Structures are given as structure tokens and as C-alpha cells.
Amino acid sequence: MGAELKIAYEGGKAKEAAYHFVDNSASTVAYKRAKDACNAVKNEKVDFVVLPIETSTRGSIHANYDLLLQYDLHIVGEYDLQEFPTSVHKADLVSYTRYLLLSKKEDLALDVKTNDVDFKTSLVFGFKNSSTRGILSRALTVFLQRQLDLIKIESRPWNGQTPHQHDKEAVDSSGYKYLFYVDVQGHFTDTNMAAAIRRISEICSFVRVLGSYATSQYKKTVTAAELSRKTGRLDTGTCITMVDKYPLNPIFQKVVVAKTVLIHGQTKQMEAEGKQVWSL
């Protein structure tokens, strides 16, 4: 994957949503199917994928929930895209589609955690035996006891599609396998949230935090250059400095160039001056 920031999408509206996450200096790549766009992120052909996850009129897009686990993706941000009806008979019906910005990197955050920004944490969990009486109630009570508001809960049949074999073995051994996706208000580093996740991990046989991100109304569009730095690489418009190429020595807090680089530079200078250079 080159230095240019690339965002995969499927469908014209998803492309529009992409530019609400990142400015138009980012490059968008169209795919015919959502799973192909997700696979491109997994194989590092692109940096991100924009995926619709629910609409205000038709509810959740269940197939896309499955893609989060199937391709081991992490939520970086969300955006509610307002859509207007094309028919004059439905002029009063305005709907919203919730889009997620997804990355292969689990430690990537689009928004900085501050006290004046509301965050949402998404996680998915499952039980070894979901028929155990009261098991789901026990899990949900974990959030109530810590005064954490559940924004949404979604159950999905578990098809076993995941990159990790131990995940397949962790979920329900009976004939019916279910996973529960929940959105909880708060950041995963908050004391109560962290405690809730630890407790959920004790009750459930499978837990995965999908991401913590600013809710849609607090989301700010970032530049491609800024997001490139967050991904750990520079965009094509950035001038590479010595500090970028040779990181600061943690002891001396200054750039320390390796001796091999110095020797190579001195050798090239001697060759340019016509001096004889002997190999080591």
C-alpha cells in the first residue's frame, strides 16, 4: 500500500459519507460488494472502509454486522448521513443512515477523548451456553450496576466466520449460536466502562471491543494528512524530515544517525572526489 490515504466503499452514498470523515484530499476506491471493500482493508490494499450499519427507517443492516467479525475490523468513527426521498409522495419522510469508518488497526482513534465530547463504545459478546437461565440478564446488569447507558443491543446468529479459531470454540456449543452487539455510552478507558468490560469477560466466553469513538453529533472531519499520521505513515504531500526518517534517540532526545548511514555517506563523498575506496 502506497503513501496515499485510501478509503474503500460500496455504493454512492457511502462515498459521500467517506468525505464527512476525511476531507477530499483522501482517495476513495469503489468496490461492487461490501465484503470486497472489507477484504481490501484486511489485505492492506486500502486504509479504511466506510460501511452502512443501520438506517432510521429499515433498522440494522445485519449482513454488515457479520462483516465486522469476519474481517476483524475495528470501528474508528461513525456518521449519520441524512438522506432525502426522491419521490414527491414521500417528501416529509427524511431518513438517516449510520455509517461506520472501519480500520484493521485496533488502537486507532479518529477523535481525541475530552470531557466535552460524548463517546460510544461498541462491543460484541457471546456465551458458551446461551440457554442458561438468566445469562443475558446477568450480562446486561453489568452495565446497569455501573450506571452505563445501553444505546443499542442487537442479537445475531453466529455463523462462525472469524479469523480466529479460538473464537469459534468459545461461543455456544448448542445448535443455536448467537452473538450480542451492544453500543454503550462512554469511552473504554473510563473507570466504569473498563470495570464493566472486565466483568463481562468473566461472564461470557467470547468478548471483543469493536471500538470507542465520538458520537455522530460530535464528530469532526479530519484532513487526510492528519489521518495518515494517525495510521503511522506520512501522506504524499508531507515533506520527510530527518526526525521522520530517523526517530529521536530516547536517551539523548535528539536524532542519532546509525554509523552505517554515516559511513555510506562518507564513502559516496570520497567516490565523488575521485578517491580510492576499499571494501571492508
Beta strands, then each sheet from edge to edge (+ up, - down):
strand 1: 6-9
strand 2: 27-30
strand 3: 48-55
strand 4: 59-60
strand 5: 74-83
strand 6: 95-103
strand 7: 119-126
strand 8: 150-157
strand 9: 178-185
strand 10: 206-214
sheet 1: 2+ 1+ 3+ 4-
sheet 2: 2+ 1+ 3+ 6- 5+
sheet 3: 8+ 9- 7+ 10-
end
